[in-house]
């Protein structure tokens, strides 16, 4: 057996925490995802895993570099002209230094040229919709067959465009009567119908995962392979994607490594962690030195049972999506504090992909109200973040403390927003990346 495990990072698009085993009061669901639920049972699950940004490229850049978007320079979407500057060291680069071969199969959304990210091999570049489970199936199968007896361990990032809108292209909807509407959306038939398509898309990914895991077992690779399942940011629904509310920031994270004595089976961690913590954790797990010039922290002490404490605060941001919309937030176990640095006539942004569907058009009519400059939510009393208490005198001290911490973080990480409007660094993106 190899000394270091193979590592597979399977990352979906816009899934949030929608998975059977993640059903909770804030994100309830009735999804049928037996393969991913079994993966969780055979490994560990993090219920308070947050992304650095509620959009695709900035969040993925954080995973790649263990830096916040305003630090690594990827503050907007690749398909809208942003790309990760080559000055950054990335996860595949760090792993290559540890003897890994590094590979990309399918979707990436961090750079115009995927080769600048540090992969040894990259699957054929296609248009984005073709990076899906069905079209990439042969690639997965061939890769694992080819690499089953290699001397060096491999790291492979498998990116799929599921479950990005429009949901209907990924599979058949489930029975709408069986879906559960989350508390941040209105209980309307249009919402139920939309969720039924979302469910169908997710359950299609679950089937794909089941086939991959079976092949790994058949080839004798499963025992010494660390399988990671995650997503980039919150689900593509109003008040989730593109917002700094929990539905926009909370994401899935499952880790399973049967041959490890560190990852306990069916273990659930409720500590707050950020997706910038994944890179240093992987390096720590394989015995590599953790770089000093990153923001993430290894959570292996949690996995080893050496501590029950991890992050006291989670910081998240948004700068560019379809347009400039600078927002910053700090979250503790008890409170969420948000600063909206630009005025808006809508309470929050609804992404264009959501607006193009009937649900988005319907929801736009409901949020046509001026957005407050600052927001504060008591997460113990109001976990769904529906009651802004920024003007409540009883929370004056809390606001002062959180605002100070947020600005201290912005100063320490050299957030360009402190100097005024952030410069738009978009370029003309290529057709494929």
Secondary structure as the mmCIF struct_conf table of DSSP 4:
data_model
#
loop_
_struct_conf.conf_type_id
_struct_conf.id
_struct_conf.beg_label_comp_id
_struct_conf.beg_label_asym_id
_struct_conf.beg_label_seq_id
_struct_conf.end_label_comp_id
_struct_conf.end_label_asym_id
_struct_conf.end_label_seq_id
BEND BEND1 UNK A 3 UNK A 4
STRN STRN1 UNK A 6 UNK A 12
BEND BEND2 UNK A 13 UNK A 14
TURN_TY1_P TURN_TY1_P1 UNK A 16 UNK A 17
BEND BEND3 UNK A 19 UNK A 19
HELX_RH_3T_P HELX_RH_3T_P1 UNK A 20 UNK A 22
BEND BEND4 UNK A 25 UNK A 27
HELX_RH_AL_P HELX_RH_AL_P1 UNK A 34 UNK A 41
TURN_TY1_P TURN_TY1_P2 UNK A 42 UNK A 42
BEND BEND5 UNK A 43 UNK A 43
STRN STRN2 UNK A 44 UNK A 46
BEND BEND6 UNK A 47 UNK A 48
STRN STRN3 UNK A 49 UNK A 50
BEND BEND7 UNK A 52 UNK A 55
HELX_RH_AL_P HELX_RH_AL_P2 UNK A 56 UNK A 65
BEND BEND8 UNK A 66 UNK A 67
HELX_RH_AL_P HELX_RH_AL_P3 UNK A 69 UNK A 72
BEND BEND9 UNK A 73 UNK A 73
BEND BEND10 UNK A 76 UNK A 76
HELX_RH_3T_P HELX_RH_3T_P2 UNK A 78 UNK A 80
TURN_TY1_P TURN_TY1_P3 UNK A 81 UNK A 81
TURN_TY1_P TURN_TY1_P4 UNK A 86 UNK A 87
BEND BEND11 UNK A 88 UNK A 88
HELX_RH_AL_P HELX_RH_AL_P4 UNK A 91 UNK A 96
TURN_TY1_P TURN_TY1_P5 UNK A 97 UNK A 99
STRN STRN4 UNK A 101 UNK A 106
BEND BEND12 UNK A 110 UNK A 110
BEND BEND13 UNK A 112 UNK A 113
HELX_RH_3T_P HELX_RH_3T_P3 UNK A 114 UNK A 117
TURN_TY1_P TURN_TY1_P6 UNK A 118 UNK A 118
BEND BEND14 UNK A 120 UNK A 120
STRN STRN5 UNK A 121 UNK A 122
HELX_LH_PP_P HELX_LH_PP_P1 UNK A 123 UNK A 125
HELX_RH_3T_P HELX_RH_3T_P4 UNK A 128 UNK A 130
BEND BEND15 UNK A 132 UNK A 132
HELX_RH_AL_P HELX_RH_AL_P5 UNK A 133 UNK A 146
TURN_TY1_P TURN_TY1_P7 UNK A 147 UNK A 149
BEND BEND16 UNK A 151 UNK A 152
STRN STRN6 UNK A 154 UNK A 159
TURN_TY1_P TURN_TY1_P8 UNK A 162 UNK A 163
HELX_LH_PP_P HELX_LH_PP_P2 UNK A 164 UNK A 164
BEND BEND17 UNK A 165 UNK A 165
HELX_LH_PP_P HELX_LH_PP_P3 UNK A 166 UNK A 166
HELX_RH_3T_P HELX_RH_3T_P5 UNK A 167 UNK A 170
BEND BEND18 UNK A 171 UNK A 171
HELX_RH_3T_P HELX_RH_3T_P6 UNK A 176 UNK A 178
TURN_TY1_P TURN_TY1_P9 UNK A 183 UNK A 184
BEND BEND19 UNK A 185 UNK A 185
HELX_RH_AL_P HELX_RH_AL_P6 UNK A 189 UNK A 218
TURN_TY1_P TURN_TY1_P10 UNK A 219 UNK A 220
BEND BEND20 UNK A 222 UNK A 222
TURN_TY1_P TURN_TY1_P11 UNK A 223 UNK A 224
STRN STRN7 UNK A 225 UNK A 231
BEND BEND21 UNK A 232 UNK A 234
BEND BEND22 UNK A 236 UNK A 237
TURN_TY1_P TURN_TY1_P12 UNK A 238 UNK A 239
BEND BEND23 UNK A 240 UNK A 240
TURN_TY1_P TURN_TY1_P13 UNK A 241 UNK A 242
BEND BEND24 UNK A 243 UNK A 245
HELX_RH_AL_P HELX_RH_AL_P7 UNK A 246 UNK A 249
STRN STRN8 UNK A 250 UNK A 251
STRN STRN9 UNK A 253 UNK A 256
TURN_TY1_P TURN_TY1_P14 UNK A 258 UNK A 259
BEND BEND25 UNK A 261 UNK A 263
TURN_TY1_P TURN_TY1_P15 UNK A 265 UNK A 266
STRN STRN10 UNK A 267 UNK A 269
BEND BEND26 UNK A 271 UNK A 271
STRN STRN11 UNK A 273 UNK A 274
TURN_TY1_P TURN_TY1_P16 UNK A 275 UNK A 276
HELX_RH_AL_P HELX_RH_AL_P8 UNK A 277 UNK A 285
TURN_TY1_P TURN_TY1_P17 UNK A 286 UNK A 287
HELX_LH_PP_P HELX_LH_PP_P4 UNK A 288 UNK A 291
BEND BEND27 UNK A 292 UNK A 293
BEND BEND28 UNK A 295 UNK A 295
HELX_RH_AL_P HELX_RH_AL_P9 UNK A 300 UNK A 303
TURN_TY1_P TURN_TY1_P18 UNK A 304 UNK A 305
BEND BEND29 UNK A 306 UNK A 306
BEND BEND30 UNK A 308 UNK A 308
BEND BEND31 UNK A 312 UNK A 312
STRN STRN12 UNK A 314 UNK A 320
BEND BEND32 UNK A 321 UNK A 323
STRN STRN13 UNK A 324 UNK A 331
BEND BEND33 UNK A 333 UNK A 334
STRN STRN14 UNK A 335 UNK A 340
BEND BEND34 UNK A 342 UNK A 342
BEND BEND35 UNK A 345 UNK A 348
HELX_RH_AL_P HELX_RH_AL_P10 UNK A 352 UNK A 355
TURN_TY1_P TURN_TY1_P19 UNK A 356 UNK A 356
BEND BEND36 UNK A 357 UNK A 357
HELX_RH_AL_P HELX_RH_AL_P11 UNK A 358 UNK A 364
TURN_TY1_P TURN_TY1_P20 UNK A 365 UNK A 366
BEND BEND37 UNK A 369 UNK A 369
HELX_LH_PP_P HELX_LH_PP_P5 UNK A 370 UNK A 372
BEND BEND38 UNK A 373 UNK A 373
STRN STRN15 UNK A 374 UNK A 378
TURN_TY1_P TURN_TY1_P21 UNK A 379 UNK A 381
TURN_TY1_P TURN_TY1_P22 UNK A 383 UNK A 384
BEND BEND39 UNK A 387 UNK A 387
TURN_TY1_P TURN_TY1_P23 UNK A 390 UNK A 391
HELX_RH_3T_P HELX_RH_3T_P7 UNK A 393 UNK A 395
HELX_RH_AL_P HELX_RH_AL_P12 UNK A 396 UNK A 412
TURN_TY1_P TURN_TY1_P24 UNK A 413 UNK A 414
HELX_RH_3T_P HELX_RH_3T_P8 UNK A 416 UNK A 419
BEND BEND40 UNK A 420 UNK A 421
HELX_LH_PP_P HELX_LH_PP_P6 UNK A 422 UNK A 423
BEND BEND41 UNK A 431 UNK A 431
#
